[in-house]
């Protein structure tokens, strides 16, 4: 009996890749359509060979993403090793969710993953943040910030910092405590919510309490909003300079008054909390002003104001609860007036020399120039506002000007003049009589 040899061949079985964890960037309203951005595991044993977006309603690739329209991502995966394959039963997720479908491709190894429908994310290009400023007694770095209810973003964190310059660079640190007049800034981190995403930082308009702030990127769905530094005590202060702010003072105006009020003055003891004044960054001695209640009324003495330079001055009023009120005022010494209401600088003769009132002018009494007229400066042609009396040693105005002899109260020269006049008249009368007598003879 003849025996037949039977040969049996076994085909090597391919290994099925059981899973893949994919992440993709979702479409954004208005953006041009590009290949899907796909992220895989670090140790992935497969590659993304192709990806694209399709509109399921038309199965066409759109040019740009439109609001309210559905889009699906198509992602083709292929194993790296020849003896491995994907199956439609492979455990594949996209952004943590099961895809809508998995197709096995004709090559027998790769698959096409079709995601669920996505509507484009809406861009956030406007941010509105509100902030309560801390009190001097508050615990540092506890920031009270919030956004409107229903906003497509929320506050992730908010913290106060102070900036200290070291070796020419700013070093940021958390404050150990708040100091009145200290400079602090706040960094507010925001995350997007729902179907929203932040626009590019240069296209975002952010405000904090209505004031513009800069925006910096932190992560794909997180940004930081940083307003300009705040001066502690002025930011959010309840005190306002209601009288005297941006006012002008001139020599001859007398004392200069400012008034500071608390926003709830009816229930706040404003004057009891008054704690001093600074002008141009220098503390003003209490002897230079008079402070009284009614919220706080402060009258600067004329002698103090006269020592200030001409121009704008910054004033800060301090209170012992850590807050301040600030404003400006201007001194204008060039507008000082003489006793006749004319500018003293206009008192010149046609030749261009300075003049002062004549000796019989009512503005000069008992050897003194009246307060309205002031003194003539030896160095200039203008009336000096600093002194009111003519120097006892100098009876005349400086060279180049008309000589003036103010009354001194000594009338002796008038008596001598009167006697000489009487003697002259007597002599003339006697001469006439003598002449007539000789004629008769």
C-alpha positions as a Markdown table, in Angstrom:
| # | Residue | x | y | z |
|---|---|---|---|---|
| 1 | Unk | 0.0 | 0.0 | 0.0 |
| 2 | Unk | 1.4 | 3.3 | -1.0 |
| 3 | Unk | 1.6 | 6.0 | 1.6 |
| 4 | Unk | 1.1 | 9.7 | 0.5 |
| 5 | Unk | 3.0 | 12.5 | 2.3 |
| 6 | Unk | 0.8 | 15.4 | 3.3 |
| 7 | Unk | 2.4 | 18.8 | 4.0 |
| 8 | Unk | 0.6 | 21.2 | 6.2 |
| 9 | Unk | 1.5 | 25.0 | 6.2 |
| 10 | Unk | 0.6 | 27.2 | 9.1 |
| 11 | Unk | 0.2 | 31.0 | 8.5 |
| 12 | Unk | 1.7 | 33.2 | 11.2 |
| 13 | Unk | -1.1 | 35.0 | 13.1 |
| 14 | Unk | -0.8 | 38.8 | 13.3 |
| 15 | Unk | -0.9 | 40.5 | 16.7 |
| 16 | Unk | -3.9 | 42.9 | 17.1 |
| 17 | Unk | -3.1 | 46.2 | 18.7 |
| 18 | Unk | -5.7 | 46.4 | 21.4 |
| 19 | Unk | -5.9 | 50.1 | 22.0 |
| 20 | Unk | -4.9 | 53.7 | 21.3 |
| 21 | Unk | -5.4 | 56.9 | 23.2 |
| 22 | Unk | -5.7 | 59.9 | 21.0 |
| 23 | Unk | -6.1 | 63.6 | 21.7 |
| 24 | Unk | -7.0 | 66.3 | 19.1 |
| 25 | Unk | -7.4 | 70.0 | 19.0 |
| 26 | Unk | -11.0 | 71.0 | 18.4 |
| 27 | Unk | -12.0 | 73.3 | 15.5 |
| 28 | Unk | -12.2 | 77.0 | 16.3 |
| 29 | Unk | -14.7 | 79.3 | 14.7 |
| 30 | Unk | -13.3 | 81.3 | 11.8 |
| 31 | Unk | -10.1 | 79.4 | 11.6 |
| 32 | Unk | -9.0 | 77.9 | 8.3 |
| 33 | Unk | -9.4 | 74.1 | 8.0 |
| 34 | Unk | -6.1 | 72.3 | 8.3 |
| 35 | Unk | -5.2 | 68.6 | 9.0 |
| 36 | Unk | -6.3 | 67.5 | 12.4 |
| 37 | Unk | -3.7 | 68.0 | 15.1 |
| 38 | Unk | -3.4 | 64.6 | 16.8 |
| 39 | Unk | -1.5 | 63.7 | 19.9 |
| 40 | Unk | -0.6 | 60.1 | 20.8 |
| 41 | Unk | 0.9 | 58.3 | 23.8 |
| 42 | Unk | 4.7 | 58.7 | 24.3 |
| 43 | Unk | 5.2 | 54.9 | 23.8 |
| 44 | Unk | 2.7 | 54.5 | 21.0 |
| 45 | Unk | 3.4 | 51.5 | 18.6 |
| 46 | Unk | 1.5 | 53.1 | 15.7 |
| 47 | Unk | 1.6 | 56.2 | 13.6 |
| 48 | Unk | -0.9 | 58.7 | 12.3 |
| 49 | Unk | -0.6 | 58.5 | 8.5 |
| 50 | Unk | -3.4 | 60.9 | 7.6 |
| 51 | Unk | -6.0 | 63.2 | 9.2 |
| 52 | Unk | -8.6 | 65.6 | 7.9 |
| 53 | Unk | -11.9 | 67.3 | 8.8 |
| 54 | Unk | -15.2 | 66.6 | 7.0 |
| 55 | Unk | -18.6 | 68.2 | 7.3 |
| 56 | Unk | -20.9 | 65.2 | 7.8 |
| 57 | Unk | -23.8 | 67.0 | 6.1 |
| 58 | Unk | -22.0 | 67.3 | 2.8 |
| 59 | Unk | -18.9 | 64.9 | 3.2 |
| 60 | Unk | -16.8 | 67.8 | 1.9 |
| 61 | Unk | -13.7 | 69.4 | 3.4 |
| 62 | Unk | -14.7 | 73.0 | 4.4 |
| 63 | Unk | -12.4 | 76.0 | 3.8 |
| 64 | Unk | -13.1 | 77.4 | 7.3 |
| 65 | Unk | -15.0 | 76.5 | 10.4 |
| 66 | Unk | -18.4 | 78.1 | 10.8 |
| 67 | Unk | -20.3 | 78.7 | 14.0 |
| 68 | Unk | -23.0 | 76.2 | 14.7 |
| 69 | Unk | -21.9 | 73.7 | 12.0 |
| 70 | Unk | -20.9 | 70.1 | 12.8 |
| 71 | Unk | -17.5 | 68.7 | 11.8 |
| 72 | Unk | -15.9 | 65.2 | 12.2 |
| 73 | Unk | -12.3 | 64.3 | 12.3 |
| 74 | Unk | -11.0 | 61.3 | 10.2 |
| 75 | Unk | -7.8 | 59.8 | 11.5 |
| 76 | Unk | -5.9 | 56.9 | 9.9 |
| 77 | Unk | -3.8 | 54.8 | 12.2 |
| 78 | Unk | -1.2 | 52.2 | 11.1 |
| 79 | Unk | 0.9 | 49.9 | 13.3 |
| 80 | Unk | 4.6 | 50.3 | 13.2 |
| 81 | Unk | 5.5 | 46.6 | 13.2 |
| 82 | Unk | 4.7 | 44.3 | 10.2 |
| 83 | Unk | 3.1 | 41.6 | 12.3 |
| 84 | Unk | 0.6 | 43.9 | 14.1 |
| 85 | Unk | -2.7 | 45.1 | 12.9 |
| 86 | Unk | -5.6 | 47.3 | 14.1 |
| 87 | Unk | -9.1 | 46.0 | 14.3 |
| 88 | Unk | -12.4 | 47.7 | 14.4 |
| 89 | Unk | -12.7 | 46.1 | 17.7 |
| 90 | Unk | -9.6 | 47.8 | 19.0 |
| 91 | Unk | -10.1 | 49.9 | 22.1 |
| 92 | Unk | -9.5 | 53.4 | 20.7 |
| 93 | Unk | -10.5 | 56.7 | 22.4 |
| 94 | Unk | -10.4 | 60.3 | 21.2 |
| 95 | Unk | -10.2 | 63.0 | 23.9 |
| 96 | Unk | -11.3 | 60.3 | 26.3 |
| 97 | Unk | -14.4 | 59.2 | 24.4 |
| 98 | Unk | -15.3 | 56.3 | 22.1 |
| 99 | Unk | -15.3 | 57.4 | 18.5 |
| 100 | Unk | -18.4 | 57.4 | 16.3 |
| 101 | Unk | -17.0 | 54.6 | 14.1 |
| 102 | Unk | -13.8 | 52.6 | 13.2 |
| 103 | Unk | -13.3 | 51.3 | 9.7 |
| 104 | Unk | -10.8 | 48.6 | 8.7 |
| 105 | Unk | -9.0 | 49.6 | 5.6 |
| 106 | Unk | -8.2 | 47.5 | 2.6 |
| 107 | Unk | -4.6 | 46.9 | 3.5 |
| 108 | Unk | -5.8 | 44.8 | 6.4 |
| 109 | Unk | -3.6 | 46.5 | 8.9 |
| 110 | Unk | -4.7 | 50.2 | 9.3 |
| 111 | Unk | -8.0 | 51.7 | 10.5 |
| 112 | Unk | -9.8 | 55.0 | 10.0 |
| 113 | Unk | -11.1 | 56.4 | 13.2 |
| 114 | Unk | -14.1 | 58.7 | 12.8 |
| 115 | Unk | -14.8 | 61.0 | 15.7 |
| 116 | Unk | -18.2 | 62.3 | 17.0 |
| 117 | Unk | -19.5 | 65.6 | 15.7 |
| 118 | Unk | -17.9 | 68.7 | 17.0 |
| 119 | Unk | -19.1 | 72.3 | 16.8 |
| 120 | Unk | -16.3 | 74.9 | 16.4 |
| 121 | Unk | -15.2 | 76.5 | 19.7 |
| 122 | Unk | -16.2 | 80.1 | 20.0 |
| 123 | Unk | -13.4 | 82.6 | 20.5 |
| 124 | Unk | -13.1 | 84.7 | 23.7 |
| 125 | Unk | -11.6 | 88.1 | 22.8 |
| 126 | Unk | -13.1 | 90.2 | 25.6 |
| 127 | Unk | -12.4 | 89.8 | 29.3 |
| 128 | Unk | -14.1 | 91.8 | 32.1 |
| 129 | Unk | -12.8 | 91.2 | 35.6 |
| 130 | Unk | -13.7 | 92.9 | 38.9 |
| 131 | Unk | -11.5 | 93.3 | 41.9 |
| 132 | Unk | -11.9 | 94.3 | 45.5 |
| 133 | Unk | -8.8 | 96.0 | 46.9 |
| 134 | Unk | -7.4 | 94.8 | 50.2 |
| 135 | Unk | -7.4 | 96.8 | 53.4 |
| 136 | Unk | -4.2 | 97.3 | 55.3 |
| 137 | Unk | -5.3 | 94.8 | 57.9 |
| 138 | Unk | -6.0 | 92.0 | 55.4 |
| 139 | Unk | -3.9 | 88.9 | 55.1 |
| 140 | Unk | -1.5 | 89.3 | 52.2 |
| 141 | Unk | -2.0 | 87.5 | 48.9 |
| 142 | Unk | -5.7 | 86.8 | 49.5 |
| 143 | Unk | -7.2 | 88.3 | 46.4 |
| 144 | Unk | -10.9 | 89.0 | 46.0 |
| 145 | Unk | -11.6 | 88.9 | 42.2 |
| 146 | Unk | -14.6 | 87.7 | 40.2 |
| 147 | Unk | -16.2 | 87.7 | 36.8 |
| 148 | Unk | -19.9 | 88.1 | 35.7 |
| 149 | Unk | -22.2 | 85.1 | 36.1 |
| 150 | Unk | -22.5 | 83.3 | 32.8 |
| 151 | Unk | -19.1 | 84.4 | 31.5 |
| 152 | Unk | -17.4 | 81.8 | 29.2 |
| 153 | Unk | -14.4 | 81.9 | 31.4 |
| 154 | Unk | -13.7 | 81.6 | 35.1 |
| 155 | Unk | -11.0 | 82.6 | 37.6 |
| 156 | Unk | -8.5 | 79.9 | 38.2 |
| 157 | Unk | -6.3 | 81.8 | 40.7 |
| 158 | Unk | -5.5 | 85.4 | 41.8 |
| 159 | Unk | -2.6 | 86.6 | 43.9 |
| 160 | Unk | -0.9 | 89.9 | 44.9 |
| 161 | Unk | 2.8 | 90.5 | 44.4 |
| 162 | Unk | 5.3 | 93.3 | 44.9 |
| 163 | Unk | 8.3 | 93.9 | 42.6 |
| 164 | Unk | 11.8 | 94.4 | 44.0 |
| 165 | Unk | 14.6 | 95.5 | 41.7 |
| 166 | Unk | 17.7 | 93.3 | 42.2 |
| 167 | Unk | 20.8 | 93.7 | 40.0 |
| 168 | Unk | 18.8 | 95.7 | 37.4 |
| 169 | Unk | 16.1 | 93.0 | 37.2 |
| 170 | Unk | 12.6 | 92.9 | 38.8 |
| 171 | Unk | 12.1 | 90.1 | 41.2 |
| 172 | Unk | 8.6 | 89.3 | 42.2 |
| 173 | Unk | 7.7 | 88.1 | 45.6 |
| 174 | Unk | 4.6 | 87.7 | 47.8 |
| 175 | Unk | 4.2 | 90.7 | 50.2 |
| 176 | Unk | 4.7 | 89.9 | 53.9 |
| 177 | Unk | 2.2 | 92.7 | 54.7 |
| 178 | Unk | 0.5 | 95.7 | 53.1 |
| 179 | Unk | 2.1 | 99.1 | 53.5 |
| 180 | Unk | 0.2 | 102.3 | 52.9 |
| 181 | Unk | 1.7 | 104.0 | 49.8 |
| 182 | Unk | 3.3 | 100.7 | 48.7 |
| 183 | Unk | 3.1 | 99.5 | 45.1 |
| 184 | Unk | 1.6 | 96.1 | 44.4 |
| 185 | Unk | 0.3 | 94.3 | 41.3 |
| 186 | Unk | -2.1 | 91.3 | 40.9 |
| 187 | Unk | -1.9 | 88.4 | 38.5 |
| 188 | Unk | -5.3 | 86.8 | 37.7 |
| 189 | Unk | -5.3 | 83.4 | 35.9 |
| 190 | Unk | -8.4 | 82.5 | 33.9 |
| 191 | Unk | -9.5 | 79.3 | 32.2 |
| 192 | Unk | -12.1 | 78.9 | 29.4 |
| 193 | Unk | -15.4 | 77.2 | 30.0 |
| 194 | Unk | -17.8 | 75.2 | 27.9 |
| 195 | Unk | -17.4 | 75.4 | 24.1 |
| 196 | Unk | -15.1 | 78.4 | 24.2 |
| 197 | Unk | -11.4 | 79.0 | 23.7 |
| 198 | Unk | -9.2 | 82.1 | 24.2 |
| 199 | Unk | -8.2 | 84.1 | 21.1 |
| 200 | Unk | -4.5 | 85.0 | 20.6 |
| 201 | Unk | -3.3 | 87.2 | 23.4 |
| 202 | Unk | -2.7 | 90.2 | 21.2 |
| 203 | Unk | -6.3 | 90.1 | 20.1 |
| 204 | Unk | -7.8 | 89.9 | 23.6 |
| 205 | Unk | -9.1 | 93.1 | 25.2 |
| 206 | Unk | -9.0 | 92.7 | 29.0 |
| 207 | Unk | -10.1 | 95.1 | 31.7 |
| 208 | Unk | -9.9 | 95.1 | 35.5 |
| 209 | Unk | -12.4 | 97.4 | 37.2 |
| 210 | Unk | -12.8 | 99.0 | 33.8 |
| 211 | Unk | -9.1 | 99.7 | 33.3 |
| 212 | Unk | -7.1 | 98.0 | 30.5 |
| 213 | Unk | -4.7 | 95.2 | 31.5 |
| 214 | Unk | -2.2 | 93.2 | 29.6 |
| 215 | Unk | -2.7 | 89.5 | 28.8 |
| 216 | Unk | -0.2 | 86.7 | 28.8 |
| 217 | Unk | -0.6 | 83.1 | 27.6 |
| 218 | Unk | -0.2 | 80.3 | 30.3 |
| 219 | Unk | -1.6 | 77.2 | 28.6 |
| 220 | Unk | -3.9 | 76.2 | 25.7 |
| 221 | Unk | -7.0 | 77.0 | 27.8 |
| 222 | Unk | -5.4 | 79.3 | 30.4 |
| 223 | Unk | -4.2 | 82.9 | 30.3 |
| 224 | Unk | -3.0 | 85.5 | 32.9 |
| 225 | Unk | -4.4 | 89.0 | 33.2 |
| 226 | Unk | -2.0 | 91.5 | 34.8 |
| 227 | Unk | -3.1 | 95.2 | 35.3 |
| 228 | Unk | -0.7 | 98.0 | 36.1 |
| 229 | Unk | 0.6 | 98.1 | 39.7 |
| 230 | Unk | -1.7 | 99.7 | 42.3 |
| 231 | Unk | -0.6 | 102.2 | 45.0 |
| 232 | Unk | -1.9 | 100.8 | 48.2 |
| 233 | Unk | -4.2 | 103.3 | 49.8 |
| 234 | Unk | -5.2 | 105.0 | 46.6 |
| 235 | Unk | -6.6 | 101.9 | 44.8 |
| 236 | Unk | -10.2 | 101.6 | 45.8 |
| 237 | Unk | -10.0 | 104.4 | 48.4 |
| 238 | Unk | -13.3 | 105.7 | 49.8 |
| 239 | Unk | -11.8 | 109.2 | 50.3 |
| 240 | Unk | -12.1 | 111.8 | 47.6 |
| 241 | Unk | -10.7 | 115.3 | 47.3 |
| 242 | Unk | -13.9 | 117.3 | 46.6 |
| 243 | Unk | -12.7 | 120.9 | 47.0 |
| 244 | Unk | -9.4 | 122.3 | 45.8 |
| 245 | Unk | -8.4 | 119.5 | 43.3 |
| 246 | Unk | -6.8 | 121.0 | 40.2 |
| 247 | Unk | -7.3 | 124.5 | 41.7 |
| 248 | Unk | -4.9 | 127.5 | 41.2 |
| 249 | Unk | -3.4 | 129.7 | 43.9 |
| 250 | Unk | -1.8 | 133.1 | 43.4 |
| 251 | Unk | 0.0 | 135.5 | 45.7 |
| 252 | Unk | -2.6 | 137.7 | 47.4 |
| 253 | Unk | -5.2 | 134.9 | 47.4 |
| 254 | Unk | -4.6 | 134.2 | 51.1 |
| 255 | Unk | -4.9 | 130.7 | 52.5 |
| 256 | Unk | -5.6 | 127.8 | 50.2 |
| 257 | Unk | -8.3 | 125.3 | 51.3 |
| 258 | Unk | -8.9 | 121.7 | 50.3 |
| 259 | Unk | -11.7 | 119.4 | 51.5 |
| 260 | Unk | -11.6 | 115.6 | 51.7 |
| 261 | Unk | -14.8 | 113.5 | 52.1 |
| 262 | Unk | -15.5 | 109.8 | 52.7 |
| 263 | Unk | -18.0 | 108.1 | 50.4 |
| 264 | Unk | -20.1 | 107.3 | 53.4 |
| 265 | Unk | -19.3 | 110.4 | 55.4 |
| 266 | Unk | -22.6 | 110.3 | 57.4 |
| 267 | Unk | -21.4 | 107.2 | 59.2 |
| 268 | Unk | -17.7 | 107.6 | 59.0 |
| 269 | Unk | -15.5 | 109.6 | 61.4 |
| 270 | Unk | -13.3 | 111.1 | 58.7 |
| 271 | Unk | -11.6 | 113.8 | 60.7 |
| 272 | Unk | -10.7 | 111.4 | 63.5 |
| 273 | Unk | -8.8 | 109.2 | 61.0 |
| 274 | Unk | -6.9 | 112.1 | 59.4 |
| 275 | Unk | -3.1 | 111.3 | 59.6 |
| 276 | Unk | -1.1 | 114.0 | 57.8 |
| 277 | Unk | -0.3 | 115.5 | 54.4 |
| 278 | Unk | 2.4 | 115.2 | 51.7 |
| 279 | Unk | 3.1 | 117.7 | 49.0 |
| 280 | Unk | 5.3 | 116.5 | 46.2 |
| 281 | Unk | 6.3 | 113.5 | 48.2 |
| 282 | Unk | 7.4 | 115.5 | 51.3 |
| 283 | Unk | 5.5 | 115.5 | 54.6 |
| 284 | Unk | 4.1 | 118.9 | 55.4 |
| 285 | Unk | 4.7 | 120.1 | 59.0 |
| 286 | Unk | 1.4 | 120.6 | 60.8 |
| 287 | Unk | 2.4 | 124.2 | 61.5 |
| 288 | Unk | 2.0 | 125.0 | 57.8 |
| 289 | Unk | -1.7 | 124.3 | 57.7 |
| 290 | Unk | -4.9 | 124.3 | 59.8 |
| 291 | Unk | -7.0 | 121.1 | 59.8 |
| 292 | Unk | -10.6 | 121.0 | 61.0 |
| 293 | Unk | -13.7 | 118.8 | 60.9 |
| 294 | Unk | -16.3 | 118.9 | 58.2 |
| 295 | Unk | -15.3 | 115.9 | 56.7 |
| 296 | Unk | -11.6 | 117.1 | 56.7 |
| 297 | Unk | -10.9 | 120.8 | 55.8 |
| 298 | Unk | -7.3 | 121.7 | 55.4 |
| 299 | Unk | -6.1 | 125.3 | 55.0 |
| 300 | Unk | -2.5 | 125.8 | 53.8 |
| 301 | Unk | -1.0 | 129.0 | 55.1 |
| 302 | Unk | 0.0 | 131.7 | 52.6 |
| 303 | Unk | 3.6 | 131.7 | 54.0 |
| 304 | Unk | 3.9 | 128.0 | 53.1 |
| 305 | Unk | 2.4 | 128.4 | 49.6 |
| 306 | Unk | 4.7 | 131.3 | 48.8 |
| 307 | Unk | 7.7 | 129.0 | 49.3 |
| 308 | Unk | 6.5 | 126.5 | 46.7 |
| 309 | Unk | 7.8 | 126.7 | 43.2 |
| 310 | Unk | 5.5 | 127.9 | 40.4 |
| 311 | Unk | 3.7 | 125.0 | 38.7 |
| 312 | Unk | 1.7 | 121.9 | 39.5 |
| 313 | Unk | 2.0 | 120.2 | 42.9 |
| 314 | Unk | 0.8 | 116.7 | 43.9 |
| 315 | Unk | -1.0 | 116.5 | 47.3 |
| 316 | Unk | -1.7 | 113.3 | 49.2 |
| 317 | Unk | -3.9 | 113.2 | 52.3 |
| 318 | Unk | -3.3 | 110.2 | 54.6 |
| 319 | Unk | -5.8 | 108.4 | 56.9 |
| 320 | Unk | -5.0 | 105.9 | 59.7 |
| 321 | Unk | -7.1 | 103.1 | 58.1 |
| 322 | Unk | -4.5 | 102.8 | 55.3 |
| 323 | Unk | -6.3 | 104.7 | 52.6 |
| 324 | Unk | -5.4 | 108.1 | 51.0 |
| 325 | Unk | -6.9 | 110.8 | 48.9 |
| 326 | Unk | -4.8 | 112.4 | 46.2 |
| 327 | Unk | -5.1 | 115.4 | 43.8 |
| 328 | Unk | -3.1 | 118.3 | 42.4 |
| 329 | Unk | -3.1 | 122.1 | 42.6 |
| 330 | Unk | -1.1 | 124.8 | 40.9 |
| 331 | Unk | 0.8 | 127.8 | 42.2 |
| 332 | Unk | 1.0 | 130.8 | 39.8 |
| 333 | Unk | 3.2 | 133.5 | 41.2 |
| 334 | Unk | 3.5 | 135.2 | 37.8 |
| 335 | Unk | -0.1 | 136.5 | 38.2 |
| 336 | Unk | 0.5 | 138.5 | 41.4 |
| 337 | Unk | -1.3 | 141.9 | 41.4 |
| 338 | Unk | -0.3 | 145.4 | 42.6 |
| 339 | Unk | -2.5 | 147.6 | 44.7 |
| 340 | Unk | -4.2 | 149.1 | 41.6 |
| 341 | Unk | -5.1 | 145.6 | 40.3 |
| 342 | Unk | -2.4 | 145.9 | 37.6 |
| 343 | Unk | 0.4 | 143.4 | 37.1 |
| 344 | Unk | 3.4 | 144.7 | 38.9 |
| 345 | Unk | 5.6 | 143.6 | 36.0 |
| 346 | Unk | 3.8 | 146.3 | 33.9 |
| 347 | Unk | 5.0 | 149.2 | 36.1 |
| 348 | Unk | 7.7 | 150.4 | 33.7 |
| 349 | Unk | 8.3 | 153.8 | 32.2 |
| 350 | Unk | 8.5 | 154.4 | 28.4 |
| 351 | Unk | 12.3 | 153.9 | 28.5 |
| 352 | Unk | 11.8 | 150.5 | 29.9 |
| 353 | Unk | 12.9 | 151.3 | 33.5 |
| 354 | Unk | 11.1 | 150.1 | 36.5 |
| 355 | Unk | 9.0 | 152.6 | 38.4 |
| 356 | Unk | 7.4 | 152.7 | 41.8 |
| 357 | Unk | 4.6 | 155.0 | 43.0 |
| 358 | Unk | 5.5 | 158.7 | 43.5 |
| 359 | Unk | 6.1 | 160.0 | 47.0 |
| 360 | Unk | 2.6 | 161.4 | 47.2 |
| 361 | Unk | 1.0 | 158.0 | 46.2 |
| 362 | Unk | -1.4 | 156.7 | 48.8 |
| 363 | Unk | 0.2 | 153.2 | 48.5 |
| 364 | Unk | 3.4 | 154.4 | 50.3 |
| 365 | Unk | 2.9 | 155.2 | 54.0 |
| 366 | Unk | 5.4 | 156.0 | 56.7 |
| 367 | Unk | 8.3 | 154.9 | 54.5 |
| 368 | Unk | 6.9 | 151.5 | 53.7 |
| 369 | Unk | 5.6 | 150.2 | 50.4 |
| 370 | Unk | 2.0 | 149.0 | 50.9 |
| 371 | Unk | 1.3 | 145.3 | 50.7 |
| 372 | Unk | -0.4 | 145.8 | 47.4 |
| 373 | Unk | 2.6 | 147.4 | 45.8 |
| 374 | Unk | 5.4 | 145.2 | 47.3 |
| 375 | Unk | 9.1 | 145.9 | 46.9 |
| 376 | Unk | 11.3 | 146.7 | 43.9 |
| 377 | Unk | 14.1 | 144.1 | 43.6 |
| 378 | Unk | 17.6 | 145.5 | 43.1 |
| 379 | Unk | 18.4 | 142.8 | 40.5 |
| 380 | Unk | 15.4 | 142.9 | 38.3 |
| 381 | Unk | 12.8 | 145.3 | 36.9 |
| 382 | Unk | 9.9 | 143.4 | 38.4 |
| 383 | Unk | 8.3 | 144.0 | 41.7 |
| 384 | Unk | 9.5 | 141.3 | 44.2 |
| 385 | Unk | 6.7 | 139.4 | 45.9 |
| 386 | Unk | 8.9 | 138.2 | 48.7 |
| 387 | Unk | 9.2 | 141.5 | 50.7 |
| 388 | Unk | 6.9 | 144.4 | 51.5 |
| 389 | Unk | 9.3 | 147.1 | 52.8 |
| 390 | Unk | 11.9 | 149.1 | 51.1 |
| 391 | Unk | 15.3 | 148.4 | 52.6 |
| 392 | Unk | 16.3 | 151.0 | 55.2 |
| 393 | Unk | 19.8 | 151.1 | 53.8 |
| 394 | Unk | 18.7 | 151.6 | 50.3 |
| 395 | Unk | 16.7 | 154.8 | 49.7 |
| 396 | Unk | 17.0 | 154.6 | 45.9 |
| 397 | Unk | 16.0 | 152.1 | 43.3 |
| 398 | Unk | 19.0 | 150.2 | 41.7 |
| 399 | Unk | 21.0 | 151.8 | 38.9 |
| 400 | Unk | 19.3 | 152.0 | 35.6 |
| 401 | Unk | 16.0 | 152.9 | 37.1 |
| 402 | Unk | 14.3 | 156.2 | 38.1 |
| 403 | Unk | 15.4 | 157.5 | 41.4 |
| 404 | Unk | 12.6 | 157.6 | 44.0 |
| 405 | Unk | 12.7 | 159.1 | 47.5 |
| 406 | Unk | 9.9 | 157.5 | 49.5 |
| 407 | Unk | 8.5 | 159.6 | 52.4 |
| 408 | Unk | 10.2 | 158.9 | 55.7 |
| 409 | Unk | 8.0 | 160.9 | 58.0 |
| 410 | Unk | 10.6 | 163.8 | 58.3 |
| 411 | Unk | 8.9 | 167.1 | 57.0 |
| 412 | Unk | 11.9 | 169.4 | 57.8 |
| 413 | Unk | 12.6 | 170.2 | 54.2 |
| 414 | Unk | 9.1 | 171.6 | 53.7 |
| 415 | Unk | 9.5 | 174.0 | 56.6 |
| 416 | Unk | 12.8 | 175.3 | 55.2 |
| 417 | Unk | 11.2 | 175.7 | 51.8 |
| 418 | Unk | 8.3 | 177.7 | 53.3 |
| 419 | Unk | 10.6 | 180.1 | 55.2 |
| 420 | Unk | 12.7 | 180.7 | 52.0 |
| 421 | Unk | 9.5 | 181.4 | 50.1 |
| 422 | Unk | 8.3 | 184.0 | 52.7 |
| 423 | Unk | 11.8 | 185.7 | 52.8 |
| 424 | Unk | 11.9 | 185.8 | 49.0 |
| 425 | Unk | 8.4 | 187.5 | 48.8 |
| 426 | Unk | 9.4 | 189.9 | 51.6 |
| 427 | Unk | 12.6 | 190.8 | 49.7 |
| 428 | Unk | 10.7 | 191.5 | 46.5 |
| 429 | Unk | 8.2 | 193.7 | 48.2 |
| 430 | Unk | 11.0 | 195.7 | 49.9 |
| 431 | Unk | 12.7 | 196.2 | 46.6 |
| 432 | Unk | 9.6 | 197.5 | 44.9 |
| 433 | Unk | 9.0 | 200.0 | 47.8 |
| 434 | Unk | 12.5 | 201.3 | 47.6 |
| 435 | Unk | 12.3 | 201.9 | 43.9 |
| 436 | Unk | 9.1 | 203.8 | 44.2 |
| 437 | Unk | 10.6 | 206.1 | 46.9 |
| 438 | Unk | 13.6 | 207.0 | 44.7 |
| 439 | Unk | 11.2 | 207.9 | 41.9 |
| 440 | Unk | 9.3 | 210.4 | 44.0 |
| 441 | Unk | 12.5 | 212.1 | 45.0 |
